Amino acid sequence: MKAEVKESEVREQIIEKAAQLFQIFGYKKLVMEDIARAIGKSRTSLYFYYKDKDAIFDAIIQREIKNYLDALAADLPRHSSATEKLKAYFDIKFDFRYAKTVEYPVMSKEYDLYPELLPRMRVISDPPEIAHLTAILQEGVTNREFIKLNDESIQLTVKMLISSLHGIANDLLADVEHVNVKRVKQLLSDMFVKSLTSH
């Protein structure tokens, strides 16, 4: 039992330090040697915990996205209408993407060099987001807040919303210093909510 606790503590220490290093150096420049040096271990010992830099990166992604999904799951039930839940979703989603762009500035500029990074993140984030948005849209249709949509149309609308948001966030946050986050969130909310509430 003690060995398991120690192993999980070391794994967490690796993730913490690696996240800090990814923030500074980005994906391309960071190597296992840097991470090992930061935690005071040999590079060889790191391979006991993670097979390579990608495995460490994936663990960081999972942690970051879990925090985002936990925030969604905690906040959405607080809103009494589907319209308010959808607006809250846009706020939380865009705040998360903005915060991570600011937190990982070098990596945010590397997405063109490593186009596989974003899909790796979406494999983790999309299924729960699809579930949240599907529930919101179903509630809105049932409560007659939203236009009438059958299940197939709801699924298509959800996929389009998520794809649109990814594209909007990727493009606008490429110039993170000049984006007006509050205005973007308001426009997103207006655009998408109005399209669903226009009877």
ChimeraX attribute file (.defattr): number of C-alpha atoms within 10 A of each C-alpha:
attribute: neighborCount
match mode: 1-to-1
recipient: residues
	/A:1	6
	/A:2	7
	/A:3	8
	/A:4	9
	/A:5	10
	/A:6	11
	/A:7	14
	/A:8	13
	/A:9	12
	/A:10	15
	/A:11	17
	/A:12	14
	/A:13	14
	/A:14	23
	/A:15	21
	/A:16	14
	/A:17	17
	/A:18	24
	/A:19	22
	/A:20	16
	/A:21	19
	/A:22	22
	/A:23	20
	/A:24	16
	/A:25	16
	/A:26	18
	/A:27	23
	/A:28	12
	/A:29	11
	/A:30	16
	/A:31	16
	/A:32	19
	/A:33	14
	/A:34	16
	/A:35	25
	/A:36	19
	/A:37	12
	/A:38	16
	/A:39	15
	/A:40	9
	/A:41	13
	/A:42	15
	/A:43	15
	/A:44	11
	/A:45	10
	/A:46	21
	/A:47	14
	/A:48	11
	/A:49	15
	/A:50	17
	/A:51	10
	/A:52	13
	/A:53	18
	/A:54	13
	/A:55	13
	/A:56	21
	/A:57	18
	/A:58	16
	/A:59	18
	/A:60	19
	/A:61	20
	/A:62	16
	/A:63	13
	/A:64	17
	/A:65	17
	/A:66	14
	/A:67	13
	/A:68	18
	/A:69	19
	/A:70	11
	/A:71	15
	/A:72	20
	/A:73	15
	/A:74	10
	/A:75	14
	/A:76	20
	/A:77	11
	/A:78	11
	/A:79	13
	/A:80	9
	/A:81	15
	/A:82	25
	/A:83	21
	/A:84	16
	/A:85	23
	/A:86	21
	/A:87	20
	/A:88	19
	/A:89	22
	/A:90	19
	/A:91	19
	/A:92	19
	/A:93	22
	/A:94	22
	/A:95	16
	/A:96	18
	/A:97	16
	/A:98	19
	/A:99	13
	/A:100	15
	/A:101	21
	/A:102	16
	/A:103	16
	/A:104	20
	/A:105	18
	/A:106	18
	/A:107	22
	/A:108	21
	/A:109	16
	/A:110	14
	/A:111	15
	/A:112	11
	/A:113	11
	/A:114	12
	/A:115	10
	/A:116	10
	/A:117	18
	/A:118	14
	/A:119	11
	/A:120	13
	/A:121	15
	/A:122	15
	/A:123	10
	/A:124	15
	/A:125	18
	/A:126	15
	/A:127	10
	/A:128	14
	/A:129	20
	/A:130	16
	/A:131	12
	/A:132	19
	/A:133	22
	/A:134	19
	/A:135	15
	/A:136	23
	/A:137	26
	/A:138	19
	/A:139	17
	/A:140	22
	/A:141	19
	/A:142	14
	/A:143	12
	/A:144	13
	/A:145	18
	/A:146	22
	/A:147	16
	/A:148	17
	/A:149	16
	/A:150	10
	/A:151	12
	/A:152	9
	/A:153	11
	/A:154	19
	/A:155	18
	/A:156	11
	/A:157	17
	/A:158	21
	/A:159	17
	/A:160	12
	/A:161	15
	/A:162	17
	/A:163	13
	/A:164	13
	/A:165	16
	/A:166	16
	/A:167	12
	/A:168	15
	/A:169	18
	/A:170	18
	/A:171	11
	/A:172	16
	/A:173	21
	/A:174	16
	/A:175	12
	/A:176	18
	/A:177	9
	/A:178	9
	/A:179	13
	/A:180	11
	/A:181	16
	/A:182	11
	/A:183	10
	/A:184	17
	/A:185	19
	/A:186	13
	/A:187	12
	/A:188	18
	/A:189	20
	/A:190	12
	/A:191	11
	/A:192	14
	/A:193	18
	/A:194	13
	/A:195	12
	/A:196	18
	/A:197	15
	/A:198	9
	/A:199	10
